[in-house]
Amino acid sequence: MQVILLQDVKSLGKKGDLVKVNDGYARNYIIPKKLGVEANEKNRNELKLQKKHEEKLAAQKLAQAQALAEDLQGRTIKLKMKAGENGKVFGSIAGKEIAAAAKEQHDLDLDKKKIQLQDPIRSFGTFEVPIKLHPQVTGTLHVVVIEA
């Protein structure tokens, strides 16, 4: 019997896969536990429509991420840090501070987890900070750190 999986099943496959299983396994385990449905014509058509819809949504998210990356290209965020003797910096700037400054200065909602700083910023100057907007799109934001 062919079954369309509604959830990931460890030994069979992932959600949306069309798999062939024994009739008893399908009737007694997969269908009652709502892990899958019988692969009849109606369910196959629904699966095709669902996959098309998911592809369309993925394309929209990619386009939005690319547009945001282009928008970020011209943006600059200014942050102030305290300095001690000999220009030594107190503290550091991490993704959290950059996300908060982006929200405050440019009204951009950036997730602090997507800001990809190797190490926190601990000096004055201009830095290019990569931001992972989508698995295929990475934008760059310019951060200027000045003395307070």
N, C-alpha and C positions, 0 to 999 in steps of 0.2 A: 504494500500500500504506500502511496506517495503522500507525504505530509508537508505542509508549509509551517515552519517553525515561527511561533509568536514570541518566543524568548530564546536566549542562548541556552543550548543544552550541551553539556560538557563533551559527551561522547559522540554527538551527532553533527552539530554545526551551530551557526549563528542565526540570530533573528532574521527572518525573511528568506532563509534558504529553503529550497525544495529538496527533500531527502526521501529516500526509499527505506522503509522499515517493515518489520514483520507486522502482519495484521493484528495479532494479539497485543504486541507492544504498543501499537498505536491506539487500539480501542481501550486497553486497560490502564495505560500509564499516560501517554502524551495528551490525548484528547481530554480525559477527565480532569487532569491537572492544569488544563488550559495552557500547555506548553506549545501546542500546535493545533492545526485544523486540517481536515482532509483536503487534499489538493483537487477539488473539483473545478469545473469551469468558472463558476462564480468567484470562488476564492482566488483563483489564479488571476482573474481580471482585477480584482481588488488589490492584489499584490502588485501588479503592474502599475495601477493608478497610484498606489502609495509610494512606490519607488520613484515615479515621475515627479510626484509632489515633493518628495525629499530632495531630489536633484535640483528642482526649481528653488527650494528654500536655501540649499547649499550655495547655489549660484548667486542668489540675492545677498547672502551673508558675505560672500567673497567680494562682490561689487561694493558693498558698504564698507568693508575693510579697506579696499583699495582707495575708495574716495576719502576715507579718514586718513589714510597714510599720506595722500597728496595734500590734504588739509594741514597735517602736522608738519609737513616739509617747511613751510614758511613761518612757523610759530617759534617763538622764543620765550622761555620762562626765566624770570629773574628771581634768584633766591639770595637772601642775606645771611651771612655767618659772622659770628664774633671772632675777632682775632686778638691774640695776645702779643707779647713782645716778639720782636723779630719776624712779625707776620705769621706766626704760628696759629693755626686754626684750632678753635675749640669745637669739638663734636664732629659730626659728619652728616651728610645728606644721603638718605636712602630712598627707595621707591615710594615709600609712604609720603614723604615730604614732597616729592615731585608730583605725585598724583593729586595731593591737596592743593599745591600751587597751580596746577593745570586747571583744576576746578574753579579756583578763585580768580585767576587771571584771564582765562580764556573760556570758561564754562564748558570744559571738556571732561567727560566722565571716563577716566582711565582707571583700569584695575591695577592696583599696586603690584599684583602678582605677575602681570604681563610686562612690567617694566624690567628690562634685562640688564641690570647693572652687575658687572663682575664683582666689584667691591664698592662700598659706599664712597661717595665723593668727599675727599678730605683736603681739598685745596681750592684756591681761588682760580677763576678762569672760565673758559667756555668749553662745554663738553657736549658731545653728541651721544644721546642716550637712545639705544634701540628699544622699540616697543613692539612686542609680538601681538599683532591685532588679529591674526588668523593663522592657521598652520602654514599657509602659503604666502602670507603677507607680513612683512616687518616694516614698520614706519620708524622715522628718526625724528627725535625732538631735541632742539637745542636748549641747553640749560646753561645759564650764565650765573656764576656764583661770585657775589661781590661782598666787600667788607661792610659790616654794619656800623 
